[in-house]
């Protein structure tokens, strides 16, 4: 199975930026559509962006125009560039296959947006 390790989160002020990384290991990473999900306290995980094996992208309305997903198949890595961050972006961010996730999850990386 694929192992997923997210990194790059932290504490930032509103309007700031972060770049998240997801390092994947296991079989056939490059064939999968990959997404970034987030889970805020008391809420369900939501899919915020995904990217196909060929580089096609899709974004949730809440992040469109602010976040950019990308991937480097040679490095088995997916990225999420997060700009113009808002307090409502505060959540634990996870990567997984998309738009349907598999049952395994990494540890996630915490993003906190606060003044």
C-alpha positions in Angstrom: 0.0 0.0 0.0 1.0 3.6 -0.4 2.5 5.4 2.6 1.8 9.1 2.8 3.8 11.7 4.8 2.6 15.3 4.9 4.7 18.2 5.9 5.0 22.0 5.7 2.3 23.2 8.0 2.7 25.8 10.6 1.3 29.0 12.2 0.8 31.9 9.9 -1.0 35.3 10.0 -4.0 36.0 7.8 -2.9 36.8 4.3 0.2 34.7 4.6 1.4 31.7 2.6 2.5 28.1 3.2 3.6 25.3 0.9 2.6 21.8 1.9 4.3 18.6 0.7 3.1 15.1 0.5 5.7 12.4 0.0 4.3 9.1 -1.1 5.9 5.6 -1.2 4.5 2.3 -2.4 3.3 1.0 -5.7 2.4 3.0 -8.7 2.1 6.5 -7.2 2.2 8.2 -10.6 -1.0 6.5 -11.9 -3.2 8.0 -9.2 -5.2 11.2 -9.1 -4.1 12.8 -5.8 -5.8 15.3 -3.6 -5.4 17.5 -0.6 -8.0 17.1 2.1 -8.5 19.1 5.3 -10.3 18.5 8.6 -11.1 21.4 10.9 -12.1 20.7 14.5 -15.6 19.3 14.8 -16.0 19.0 11.0 -15.7 16.3 8.4 -12.7 15.9 6.1 -13.3 17.9 2.9 -11.5 17.6 -0.4 -10.0 21.0 -1.3 -8.0 20.2 -4.4 -6.9 17.3 -6.6 -4.6 16.7 -9.5 -4.7 14.0 -12.2 -1.7 12.0 -13.3 -1.5 14.3 -16.3 -1.7 17.5 -14.3 -5.3 18.5 -14.6 -6.6 20.2 -11.5 -9.8 21.0 -9.6 -10.4 23.1 -6.6 -13.1 23.6 -4.0 -14.8 27.0 -4.3 -13.5 28.0 -0.9 -9.9 27.9 -2.0 -10.2 28.6 -5.7 -7.8 31.4 -6.7 -5.8 31.1 -3.5 -4.4 27.5 -3.5 -2.4 25.7 -6.2 -1.9 22.0 -6.3 1.0 20.4 -8.2 2.9 17.2 -8.4 6.3 15.8 -9.3 5.8 12.2 -10.3 9.6 11.6 -10.4 9.8 12.6 -6.8 6.5 10.9 -5.8 5.5 14.2 -4.2 2.3 16.3 -4.3 2.4 20.0 -3.2 -0.2 22.5 -2.1 0.8 26.2 -2.4 -1.5 28.1 -0.1 -1.7 31.9 -0.5 -3.9 34.6 1.0 -4.6 32.3 3.9 -7.7 32.9 6.0 -8.6 31.8 9.6 -11.1 29.5 8.2 -8.3 27.6 6.4 -7.2 26.4 9.8 -7.2 22.6 9.8 -5.2 19.4 9.6 -4.3 18.9 6.0 -3.9 15.4 4.5 -3.2 14.0 1.1 -4.8 10.9 -0.5 -6.2 9.6 -3.7 -9.1 11.7 -5.1 -11.9 12.3 -5.6 -12.4 9.0 -3.7 -9.9 8.4 -0.9 -8.4 5.1 0.1 -8.7 3.8 3.6 -5.2 4.7 4.7 -4.2 8.2 5.9 -1.0 9.8 6.9 -0.5 11.9 10.0 -1.5 15.1 8.4 0.1 18.5 8.9 -1.4 21.3 11.0 -2.1 24.6 9.4 -3.1 27.4 11.8 -4.0 30.9 10.5 -4.3 33.4 13.3 -3.4 37.0 14.0 
